[in-house]
Amino acid sequence: MTATINVRNPRTGKNDYTITPPSASELALRCTQLREAQVAWQENGVEYRISVLQKWKEAATRHKTSLQEALIHDTGRKWESILEADLLFSSIDRWCRLGREFFTEQASKPSHVPFIEIRQDVQPFPLVGVISPWNFPLLLSLIDAIPALMAGCAVIVKPSEITPRFVKPMMQIIEEVPELASVLVYVEGAGETGGTIIQNVDLVCFTGSVATGRHVYKAAADRFIPAFLELGGKDAALVFEGANLDHATSSLLWGSTANAGQSCLSVERIYVQQSIYTDFLEQLTAKAQKLSFCYPDIDTGKIGPIISEKQVAIINDHLHDALQKGAQILTGTGQCEEHGGGMWCFPTVLTNVNHNMKIMTEETFGPILPVMPFQDENEAVAFANGTIFGLSGAVFAKSHEEAHRIGLRMHCGAISLNESALTAIIHEGEKQSFKASGIGGTRMGAAALKRFVRQRTFLTKVQNVVSPWWY
Ligand code: NAD
């Protein structure tokens, strides 16, 4: 368990960093310390927690550059790393605001028995474990941790072993705020460390693949602790006659290829009404061709490297499978390319695709745009919903009302109307993942705080009467 893990650099392909996971007993000890510190964290109240989180934001702002540099090193891309750090700062403010609203004291209320009054409060789960993936390493390590802290929990975070370089600067930032350092700890490690965390916490928030999510859910069930799972997707976009094609193609190009397609909420299937199919493909292809890699200069181009080596194999397999089954390639080379030791995938527009291909049914997690025609609305909706996943989707139509009407028929948790992948930017809308894309309450919006507390009721007899149900 304490064996060192080598970490690959996505731009050079070389192992240039190592992490050493804690032993199971070290991890258990840290969890005990976190539990001890959580008592005061909860008792000191919401205004105290807000003031500490604000100090953390100030410390993070002072060290923003070192955090961003580590993230860039982790992921090989720059623009998205800057965005991740910025989203962290704005989310601290948002949770402080929502926390204050959520924790306003509730007045007593009468029950249906006239002499019994009800008072309620909420009790945080003492220790929350967060296990996160590599595609947005900083953002996804904190997306559940910040509301959990706000709710009064202590938190232990285990980010992905594929992108752990940001952990060191983040720990330094946290250590500058001792009140926070006692209730927020990052640990490095891979699956085994994730498994040990589940054995030591009271609630687990997991973001990652469906396959690992299944293990996590079973391990949590064995301990009777809640598990909130945010898993993979195969998001569909539907483009109808009457939609603005210039706008739709620009939006979908971004929605499919931002972060080189390495987003759970990337658009991975595009269905276009037959009557506009040719025009749509022409516009999309022309725009995709203009994109370029952020290589050799990280400051140029839009498409970063494929961060995980394992993902390169999956993208290549899906492309190979599609091309072998008759897909036609309009942009890209049909496989990931090696440049300077890193692996890169050019935005790939595919046509002549069908649902016997992995590229249309399994999560690819790359900048691939398979486009398929549909005849009518019923067929479009059936295509979109014909998947084990239910994360998000998009509808482009002649008006927002029409897009909304069609969106109501989609079986997923967030639907962008005349835009795509908007949950990458907007985190306030409450939403849940459908089907294999996840389980549990919303991680966005005020209701997300409810996941981290248990509700408690106090029942008081307010009149000195004989209770009629007594013997
Ligand atoms: P992954 O499932 O391989 O790993 C995720 C995390 O789980 C890592 O920290 C890993 O070390 C840990 N882990 C592995 N085995 C474990 C075990 N047995 N017990 C406990 N922890 C274990 O996923 P990944 O490849 O890092 O991330 C990509 C996946 O994440 C994609 O499927 C993507 O769609 C999904 N994702 C989902 C969302 C969302 O919000 N729904 C967001 C981002 C990514």
Boltz pocket constraint, residues with backbone or C-beta under 6 A from the ligand:
constraints:
  - pocket:
      binder: B
      contacts: [[A, 131], [A, 132], [A, 133], [A, 134], [A, 135], [A, 140], [A, 158], [A, 159], [A, 160], [A, 161], [A, 189], [A, 190], [A, 191], [A, 192], [A, 193], [A, 194], [A, 195], [A, 207], [A, 208], [A, 209], [A, 210], [A, 211], [A, 212], [A, 213], [A, 215], [A, 216], [A, 230], [A, 231], [A, 232], [A, 233], [A, 263], [A, 264], [A, 265], [A, 363], [A, 365], [A, 391], [A, 433], [A, 437], [A, 438]]
      max_distance: 6.0
